[in-house]
Every structure is written in C-alpha cells, then in structure tokens.
Amino acid sequence: MTYEVWIGDQHVGAFSIDVHPGFQNPALTFTYLDQWLSSDRSFQISPDLPLQRGPQTPPSHRTIFQAFDDAAPDSWGRRLIDADLRRKARMRGERYKPPTEIDLLLHVPDETRQGAVRFRKGEEFLSSEHGRATVHDLSRLVAAAQHFAANGEVTEEVHNLISVGSSPGGAQPKAWVRDEANVMHLAKFPQTSDTYNVSAWELTTIKLQRRAGIQVQPSRTVSLGQDQSVFLTQRFDRAGERRIPYMSFRSAFGITEHEPLDYATLAGRVAAISGKPSADASELFMRAALIVLVNNIDDHMRNHGLLHGGQGWRLAPSFDVNPSRHASPATPLTPEDDPYDRDIRLLVHRAADFRLTQAQAVHRIRAVVEAVSCWRDDALSSGVQADALESMSPAFEGENLRRAQELRADSQAIIDLSGKAPGSDESWVKSHTRRGRTVEGHHRRKPHS
C-alpha cells in the first residue's frame, strides 16, 4: 500500500508499507519525487531522509522516520486513539488488534497534525473526516477529558474529543481549538489530580519569558472556576491556514530517550543547522537560564523545536515551561553540570558554546533575573490566588537565583567553579556515578609532582 507524502501544499514523495521477513512490525520505504529534489524550495524533510533519488528506509531499530515522530500522537493522543480503536473493534464484533506505529501516525487528524507533514491516499488526506472545536466548547471538552481519564470509557463526547485531541504531544489532556478569529490554539486542560492552578502558573512563565526577550506565542487562560483554568496558546506551526514544517529537538538531532545531553552541546547542534546560528544559540542560552531560574518541571527534548522557513531551520517559540516547587532531574546546562543540582554559573563558563563572550553571558543572565523577579506580579495577573504565591516561591527564589545575582562580568572569579579554595591543594568533586555505583561528593587532594 502506497501513500503520498506532502509538506503543506507541496507533494514531496511517497512511502509504501512493507513487512520484512523475520520482523513483527511493518516498516516504511520512502522515495522523494524528482520535482522536489530539483526544486529550489526543497530540504530534507527528516534528518534520516537525505535529498537523494531512490528508496530509503528507517534504521533497523525504527519503523518510521525521525521527523514523522512529531506528526504522530504522544501519550495522551495514543490513549484516545487506542480506546477508539477498541470501541470500533467491539462494535464490529472483531478481536482488537493493537495499532502499530504506522497505524497511529496515519490515524491523527490531518487538520490538526503537528507541523507540515501530511499523508494522502487517492484524493483524501489522512485522516480528514474529523470535526472542529472552538473556545466555546472548552467546558464540554474538559468534562469529556476528565471522564475519559477517570475510566477510559469512550462516550459520544469523548469520541468528539478524539477528533481534536489526538495529535498534541505530551501526557496532559489537551485539544486543538479555534478562537473567535478562527485562529487555532492548543488548549491544555486541568486534571482532577491537580493540587494547584497549573494553567495559571504556565501563563506566568510565558509572561516572564516575554519580559526576558524570549520568543513565546500569544497565550491566555480561560477560567473554569474553583481555582481551575484552561491554558490556551496560539499554534506556532501555522500562519493562517499555511503549515510550517516543524521538528522537535529529539527528532532533529536523533536523541534517544536516555541519551545524556546538555544545553551547551545542544547550542552547537542548533547552530550547525540554523539559518541564523548566532541568534539561535544566544536565544537558547536565555532559555536555559530561565528554565533553571524557574525550576522547570517539564524539561525534555520534545519540548524544544525548530521551524523551517525562508532562512532554513530556526528555533521555534518556547513552550511547555512549568515551574515546580520541588527539584527533579532535568537537562544539564553543560557537560559538567549535575542534572540533580544544576548550576547557572556553568552557563557563563561555557559562554563560547553559545557564541557569547562571558560578559555577554552575564548580561543576559542579569536580564533573565530581572524578568523572573516579577514572578509574583505576573502570577497574580495570570489568575494565581494571592494565598498560593508562597507555596511556589521555592521555584523562583532558589539557590540559582543567589548564584546568578553574584555573577560579575569583570572578574574571572565567576567561572572558578572547581570548588577549590584559594591557596588550597584540594578540590571538591561532586557526587557522581562510576561503574554503576554512586560516589558521594568529596574533597580530592591534588597530587604533588
């Protein structure tokens, strides 16, 4: 079976679904169109699909290409699609057959699929029979999502939710909705297990990022009462009805689930493919600084991305930054950093990796600190209740705030992070893992020659 592959309104190639002997799951074989290869608008639609003639297949450990991952559903969408397929199998009196990665990819509604990748069979884009939702449907959609999360039952309302909620990434219940001007937004719903207004705090970090000069999308919340709200943010992979190609960092750089990676290394990878490498590396520096200063709880490689435009790949606007009261393992800032105790001073130490001088790095951190200092005002204006501010203060006023405030652009002391005291022949070694065993932090004496 063969399907056409489109990027927005441009036909770029086709893939077939093949079953290879000895393999349980089918795999894709893709071929670019000659017209795409010869076009001055052409680009690699996936890192593992170089611009060349002839059939191409994913690596043996994959069934779909890297960039297709971002067009496929994540955990929330998978739950919805899987439940719907089970319901349809019961209605037909058939035994349920778990969907493959390819099945899930093709099941996502065409109108709301992430990025610009589209699939067509005959004259129809897959899947194109689904409806739309607007901001006026939010209460109904939230109720359907909470009902489904509680018992997995696919009611008529949940079935409608599948139409608009199976393509956004992440585990949190969400859907695509259109506002009064017909502009598409991502709506993130509260969960019954939430103990605070998660949406209001996410809007707070949007405002802080905007203050710091970080790219973010227009966003707002819609109150549901009882300290609950829906977070709405405008899609960045659409310009009107035009689709903009998108890849997450995970797809763009082929990052595996448990691959150790840090922001300094990522800055180099972004610069290597960016249409404006210095601007994007500097922007990533600002984001890394803010992420650590608000103790972002949702820091992983699917929550950073790239958009393809007239100047090649560029950083997509920042998204999914959520403050947390409690520290948890997160993306290290530099190769030397501890993911359990990140140190913002290391960004200055590695300023050159972000195409910055150390003085420029300190200046940018100061700008982020100034922005984050407004967190209380921005939280209140975002719908956070006054009596909830103190409980979240550890997210914004932790150890890294003190470290950032002590940075000085005129002294090399800002990068003396060895832990070695002046005049001492000992240095501090952080807690780390060696050969599968945890080594506690300790002082190490420098050997004498």
C-alpha positions in Angstrom: 0.0 0.0 0.0 1.4 3.4 -1.0 0.7 6.8 0.4 1.7 10.3 -0.8 3.7 12.5 1.5 3.1 16.2 1.4 4.7 19.2 3.1 1.8 21.6 3.4 0.5 22.0 -0.1 3.6 20.6 -1.8 3.8 16.9 -2.8 7.3 15.8 -1.9 7.3 12.0 -2.2 5.6 8.7 -1.3 6.1 5.8 1.0 5.0 2.2 1.0 4.3 -0.1 4.0 6.3 -3.2 3.9 6.5 -6.3 6.1 10.0 -7.8 6.1 10.7 -11.5 6.9 11.6 -12.0 10.5 10.2 -8.7 11.7 6.9 -8.5 13.5 6.0 -4.9 12.7 5.8 -3.3 9.2 8.2 -0.6 8.1 8.2 2.3 5.7 10.1 2.7 2.4 10.2 6.4 1.3 11.1 7.9 -2.1 11.4 11.6 -2.9 9.8 13.0 -6.1 12.2 14.2 -8.7 10.3 17.5 -8.8 11.0 18.0 -5.1 14.7 17.1 -5.4 15.1 19.6 -8.2 13.1 22.4 -6.5 14.9 25.4 -5.1 12.5 25.1 -2.1 13.5 21.6 -1.3 15.0 20.5 2.0 15.4 17.2 4.0 12.0 16.5 5.5 13.7 14.4 8.1 17.4 14.0 9.3 17.3 10.4 8.2 16.0 11.2 4.7 18.8 12.9 2.8 17.9 14.5 -0.5 18.7 11.7 -2.9 17.0 9.6 -5.5 15.7 6.1 -4.8 14.0 4.3 -1.9 15.1 4.9 1.7 14.2 3.0 4.8 14.5 3.9 8.5 17.3 2.3 10.6 16.6 -1.3 11.6 15.5 -0.3 15.2 12.8 2.1 13.9 9.6 1.7 11.8 9.1 5.3 10.9 11.4 8.2 10.1 12.5 10.7 12.8 10.5 13.7 11.7 7.4 11.6 11.4 7.6 11.1 15.2 6.5 14.7 15.7 3.4 14.1 13.4 2.4 11.1 15.4 0.4 11.2 18.7 2.1 11.3 22.1 0.9 9.5 25.2 -2.5 11.4 25.6 -3.3 11.0 21.9 -2.3 7.4 21.9 -4.7 6.7 24.8 -7.5 8.3 22.9 -6.8 6.6 19.6 -6.3 3.2 21.2 -9.6 3.5 23.1 -11.4 4.5 20.0 -10.0 1.5 18.0 -11.0 -0.8 20.8 -14.6 0.6 20.7 -14.8 0.2 16.9 -13.5 -3.4 17.1 -16.2 -4.3 19.7 -18.9 -2.7 17.5 -17.8 -4.8 14.6 -17.5 -7.9 16.7 -13.8 -8.3 15.9 -10.9 -9.1 18.1 -8.9 -6.0 19.0 -5.5 -5.7 17.3 -3.1 -3.2 18.9 -2.1 -0.4 16.4 1.4 -0.2 15.0 3.4 3.0 15.0 2.4 3.5 11.4 -1.3 3.0 12.2 -1.1 5.6 14.9 0.7 8.0 12.6 -2.0 7.8 9.9 -4.8 8.0 12.4 -4.1 11.5 13.5 -6.5 14.1 12.0 -4.9 15.9 9.1 -6.2 19.4 10.0 -4.5 19.4 13.5 -1.4 17.2 12.8 1.7 18.8 14.2 4.0 20.6 11.7 3.5 20.4 7.9 3.8 16.7 7.2 0.7 15.3 5.6 -0.3 11.9 4.1 -2.7 11.3 1.2 -4.3 8.2 -0.3 -6.1 8.8 -3.6 -7.8 12.2 -3.3 -8.1 12.3 0.5 -5.7 13.4 3.2 -5.5 11.1 6.2 -7.3 11.4 8.4 -9.6 14.2 7.2 -13.1 13.3 8.3 -12.9 14.8 11.8 -14.6 17.9 13.1 -13.6 21.1 14.8 -13.9 22.7 18.2 -13.9 26.3 19.4 -13.1 28.0 22.7 -16.8 27.9 23.4 -16.5 24.1 23.6 -13.9 24.1 26.3 -16.1 23.2 29.3 -17.5 20.3 27.4 -14.1 19.1 26.2 -12.6 19.4 29.8 -15.5 17.3 31.2 -15.0 14.7 28.4 -11.3 14.5 29.1 -11.7 14.1 32.8 -14.4 11.4 32.3 -12.0 9.5 29.9 -9.0 9.9 32.2 -11.1 8.5 35.1 -12.5 5.3 33.5 -11.3 5.1 29.8 -14.9 5.0 28.5 -15.4 6.4 25.0 -18.8 8.2 25.3 -20.1 10.4 22.4 -18.4 13.4 24.0 -15.1 11.6 24.3 -15.4 10.5 20.7 -15.7 14.2 19.7 -12.7 14.9 21.8 -10.7 12.3 19.8 -11.3 14.5 16.7 -9.5 17.4 18.2 -7.3 16.0 20.9 -5.3 13.1 19.4 -2.4 15.0 17.8 -1.0 17.3 20.5 2.1 15.9 22.3 2.5 15.1 26.0 0.6 13.2 28.6 -1.6 16.1 29.8 -5.2 16.1 28.4 -5.4 18.7 25.6 -7.0 19.6 22.3 -6.8 22.0 19.4 -9.5 24.7 19.4 -10.2 27.8 17.3 -10.8 31.2 18.8 -13.2 33.9 17.7 -11.0 34.9 14.8 -10.7 31.2 13.7 -7.0 31.0 14.8 -6.0 27.6 16.1 -4.8 27.3 19.7 -3.6 24.5 21.9 -5.8 24.1 24.9 -4.3 22.3 27.9 -6.9 21.0 30.4 -6.6 20.7 34.2 -6.6 17.3 35.7 -8.6 16.1 38.6 -5.3 15.3 40.4 -4.1 18.9 40.2 -3.5 20.4 43.6 -3.0 24.0 42.2 -3.8 26.1 39.2 -1.3 24.6 36.7 -2.6 26.7 33.8 -2.2 30.0 35.6 1.4 29.1 36.5 2.2 28.2 32.9 0.8 31.5 31.8 3.1 33.2 34.4 6.2 31.7 32.9 5.0 32.8 29.4 4.9 36.4 30.7 8.3 36.0 32.4 9.9 34.7 29.2 8.4 37.6 27.2 9.8 40.1 29.7 13.3 38.5 29.2 13.0 38.8 25.4 12.5 35.1 24.8 10.2 34.1 21.9 6.8 32.9 23.1 3.3 32.7 21.5 0.3 34.8 22.5 -1.3 32.9 25.4 -4.1 33.2 27.9 -6.2 31.2 30.3 -9.9 30.6 30.4 -11.3 30.2 34.0 -13.4 27.2 34.9 -14.0 28.4 38.5 -12.8 26.8 41.7 -9.1 27.7 41.1 -9.1 25.8 37.7 -8.5 27.1 34.2 -7.6 26.1 30.7 -4.3 27.3 29.2 -4.6 28.5 25.6 -1.6 29.2 23.4 -1.6 30.0 19.7 0.0 27.5 17.4 3.4 28.4 16.1 3.4 25.9 13.2 0.5 27.7 11.4 0.4 31.1 9.6 -3.3 31.3 8.9 -4.0 28.1 7.1 -0.4 27.7 5.9 1.5 24.9 7.6 5.1 25.4 8.8 7.5 22.5 8.9 8.4 21.6 12.5 10.8 19.2 14.2 11.4 18.7 17.9 15.0 18.6 19.2 14.6 14.9 19.7 13.8 14.3 16.1 16.1 16.9 14.6 19.2 15.5 16.4 18.1 11.9 16.7 18.2 12.0 20.5 17.3 8.7 22.3 15.2 8.6 25.4 18.1 8.3 27.9 20.9 9.9 25.9 22.9 12.3 28.2 22.7 15.7 26.6 23.1 19.3 27.8 22.2 22.8 26.6 25.8 23.8 25.7 26.1 20.8 23.4 22.6 21.5 22.0 23.6 25.0 21.2 26.3 23.7 18.9 23.9 21.3 17.2 21.3 24.1 16.7 23.9 26.5 15.3 25.0 23.8 12.8 21.6 23.7 11.1 20.2 27.1 11.9 19.6 29.8 9.3 20.8 32.3 12.0 23.2 30.3 14.2 24.4 33.1 16.5 20.9 34.4 17.2 19.5 30.9 17.9 22.5 29.9 20.1 22.1 33.1 22.1 18.3 32.5 22.4 18.9 29.0 23.6 21.2 30.4 26.3 18.5 32.7 27.5 16.0 29.8 27.6 18.4 27.6 29.6 19.0 30.4 32.1 15.3 31.0 32.6 14.4 27.3 32.7 16.8 26.8 35.7 15.7 30.0 37.4 12.0 28.9 37.4 12.9 25.2 38.2 11.0 24.0 35.0 9.4 20.6 35.7 8.9 19.7 32.0 12.4 20.0 30.6 13.0 17.4 27.9 13.9 17.2 24.2 10.3 17.1 22.8 9.7 20.4 24.5 12.1 22.3 22.2 11.8 22.6 18.5 12.7 24.1 15.2 10.6 25.6 12.4 11.6 25.7 8.7 11.1 29.0 6.8 12.8 31.1 4.2 16.1 31.2 6.1 16.2 27.4 6.9 15.7 26.0 10.3 15.2 28.4 13.2 14.2 27.9 16.9 10.5 27.6 17.4 9.0 29.8 20.1 9.5 28.5 23.7 6.7 26.3 25.1 5.8 23.9 28.0 7.8 25.8 30.7 6.2 25.0 34.0 7.6 26.0 37.4 8.0 23.4 40.2 8.4 23.7 43.9 10.5 20.6 44.1 13.7 19.8 42.2 13.8 16.8 39.9 16.4 15.5 37.4 16.5 17.7 34.3 18.6 18.5 31.3 22.1 19.6 32.4 23.2 23.1 31.4 26.7 21.9 30.4 28.6 18.6 30.2 30.0 19.3 33.7 26.6 20.0 35.3 24.7 17.8 37.7 21.1 17.1 36.5 20.0 16.9 40.1 21.6 20.2 41.1 22.0 22.5 38.1 24.4 25.4 38.5 23.6 28.5 36.4 27.2 29.8 36.7 28.3 27.0 34.3 26.5 28.8 31.5 29.0 31.6 31.9 31.8 29.1 32.0 30.6 27.7 28.6 29.5 31.0 27.1 31.6 30.4 23.9 29.4 27.3 23.2 26.5 29.7 22.9 28.6 32.1 20.7 28.8 34.6 23.5 31.5 36.3 25.5 31.5 35.8 29.2 30.5 39.4 29.7 27.6 39.0 27.2 26.6 35.8 29.1 26.4 37.6 32.4 24.5 40.5 30.9 21.9 38.0 29.5 21.6 36.2 32.8 21.0 39.5 34.6 18.2 40.3 32.1 16.6 36.9 32.9 17.0 37.5 36.6 15.3 40.9 36.3 12.4 39.3 34.4 12.0 36.5 36.8 11.9 38.9 39.8 8.5 40.0 38.6 7.0 36.5 39.1 4.6 37.5 41.9 3.0 40.3 39.9 2.8 38.1 36.8 1.3 35.2 38.7 -1.4 37.4 40.2 -2.3 38.8 36.8 -2.4 35.3 35.4 -5.1 34.1 37.8 -3.0 32.7 40.7 -4.6 33.4 44.0 -2.6 35.6 46.4 -2.5 32.9 49.1 -0.9 30.4 46.7 2.2 32.6 46.0 4.3 31.5 48.9 3.9 27.8 48.2 5.6 28.3 44.8 8.3 30.7 45.9 11.0 27.9 46.0 10.6 27.6 42.2 11.7 31.2 41.7 13.9 32.0 44.7 16.2 29.1 45.0 19.9 28.7 45.1 20.4 29.5 41.4 18.9 33.0 41.9 21.6 33.7 44.5 24.3 32.3 42.2 23.0 34.5 39.3 22.9 37.6 41.5 26.5 37.2 42.5 27.8 36.9 38.9 30.2 39.7 37.9 31.3 40.4 34.3 34.6 42.0 35.3 36.1 39.1 37.2 37.3 35.6 36.3 36.0 34.5 39.7 32.6 34.0 38.1 33.9 30.9 36.3 36.0 29.4 39.1 33.6 26.5 39.6 36.1 23.8 40.6 35.2 24.1 44.3 38.9 24.7 45.1 39.5 27.3 47.8 42.3 29.8 47.2 45.6 28.6 48.5 44.3 25.1 48.9 45.7 21.9 47.3 42.2 20.2 47.5 39.3 20.5 45.1 35.6 19.4 45.5 34.3 16.5 43.4 30.6 16.4 43.0 28.5 13.3 43.7 28.5 11.1 40.6 28.1 7.6 39.3 31.0 5.3 38.5 30.6 1.8 37.1 27.0 1.8 38.2 27.7 2.9 41.8 27.1 6.2 43.4 30.2 8.1 44.6 29.4 10.7 47.2 30.8 14.2 46.9 34.3 14.5 48.4 37.5 16.6 48.5 40.3 15.4 46.4 43.9 16.4 47.1 45.9 17.4 44.0 48.9 15.1 43.6 52.3 16.7 44.0 54.9 16.2 41.4 
